[in-house]
Amino acid sequence: MSRILIVEDEEELSLSLKEWLEGELYAVSTVNEGKAALEMLLSNRYDLIILDWMLPGLSGLEICKVFRESGGDTPILILTARNTISAKEEGLNSGADDYLTKPFNLRELSARVRALLRRPQSAPQSILKAGNIVLDRNSRTVSKDGAPVKLLPKEFILLEVLILNRGKVLSSDELTNLVWGVDSDITPDTVRSHIRSLRKKVDNSSNFSVVKTVHSMGYKVESD
């Protein structure tokens, strides 16, 4: 059974979509706010995302961009009342796979959903490795030399984002956007604090550090 996440702040529309898609035997979850939606996407796996453009907290386009930058490859269907060519281009350029203009017929929605779910997708990488660290995205666990490492949720996402962007230097602002959300008031000191805490848990007692600091630029995990 395919899992679908509906991100829509109009309660009546969200309920209608959920009931319709569940009637077509999909497993459907809903969320009505941008930041909560991004957290769900970074910590859960879905087969399809139905994403409204205008949302409280973060817009659908901001969610789409951050999700893609973090390595998310789940198909995304944007919903919006904007029907201009430039708006459609903006939506698709943000990383969306398809675009449906409100109001729409539920049968058309179903056809779009089926088409997106039929698209061949690269198998998501569930096991990520960095040195002697193994991160399992499915079970949300981390181990070091085979021994479990207990990370806080934000530490897990921080490590996951860094490994997914292996070899790329991510600034404090970029990490804030990817881990806490675009409109977060998290400061660089908070990012540094989480990096220090993460290192204490995943680094060896030697001088080797999984997470490298690039002076005045940010942080990275070395490429293989």
Secondary structure as the mmCIF struct_conf table of DSSP 4:
data_model
#
loop_
_struct_conf.conf_type_id
_struct_conf.id
_struct_conf.beg_label_comp_id
_struct_conf.beg_label_asym_id
_struct_conf.beg_label_seq_id
_struct_conf.end_label_comp_id
_struct_conf.end_label_asym_id
_struct_conf.end_label_seq_id
STRN STRN1 ARG A 3 VAL A 7
BEND BEND1 ASP A 9 ASP A 9
HELX_RH_AL_P HELX_RH_AL_P1 GLU A 11 GLY A 23
TURN_TY1_P TURN_TY1_P1 GLU A 24 LEU A 25
STRN STRN2 ALA A 27 VAL A 31
BEND BEND2 GLU A 33 GLU A 33
HELX_RH_AL_P HELX_RH_AL_P2 GLY A 34 SER A 43
BEND BEND3 ASN A 44 ASN A 44
BEND BEND4 ASP A 47 ASP A 47
STRN STRN3 LEU A 48 ASP A 52
BEND BEND5 TRP A 53 MET A 54
BEND BEND6 PRO A 56 LEU A 58
HELX_RH_AL_P HELX_RH_AL_P3 GLY A 60 GLU A 69
TURN_TY1_P TURN_TY1_P2 SER A 70 GLY A 71
STRN STRN4 ILE A 76 THR A 80
BEND BEND7 ALA A 81 ALA A 81
BEND BEND8 THR A 84 THR A 84
HELX_RH_AL_P HELX_RH_AL_P4 ILE A 85 ASN A 93
TURN_TY1_P TURN_TY1_P3 SER A 94 GLY A 95
BEND BEND9 ASP A 97 ASP A 97
STRN STRN5 ASP A 98 THR A 101
BEND BEND10 LYS A 102 PRO A 103
HELX_RH_AL_P HELX_RH_AL_P5 LEU A 106 ARG A 118
BEND BEND11 ARG A 119 ARG A 119
HELX_LH_PP_P HELX_LH_PP_P1 SER A 122 PRO A 124
STRN STRN6 ILE A 127 ALA A 130
TURN_TY1_P TURN_TY1_P4 GLY A 131 ASN A 132
STRN STRN7 ILE A 133 ASP A 136
TURN_TY1_P TURN_TY1_P5 ARG A 137 ARG A 140
STRN STRN8 THR A 141 LYS A 144
TURN_TY1_P TURN_TY1_P6 ASP A 145 GLY A 146
STRN STRN9 ALA A 147 VAL A 149
HELX_RH_AL_P HELX_RH_AL_P6 PRO A 153 LEU A 164
TURN_TY1_P TURN_TY1_P7 ASN A 165 GLY A 167
STRN STRN10 LEU A 170 LEU A 170
HELX_RH_AL_P HELX_RH_AL_P7 SER A 172 LEU A 175
HELX_RH_PI_P HELX_RH_PI_P1 THR A 176 TRP A 180
TURN_TY1_P TURN_TY1_P8 VAL A 182 ASP A 183
HELX_RH_AL_P HELX_RH_AL_P8 PRO A 188 VAL A 202
BEND BEND12 ASP A 203 ASP A 203
BEND BEND13 SER A 205 ASN A 207
BEND BEND14 VAL A 210 VAL A 210
STRN STRN11 VAL A 211 VAL A 214
TURN_TY1_P TURN_TY1_P9 HIS A 215 MET A 217
STRN STRN12 GLY A 218 VAL A 221
#
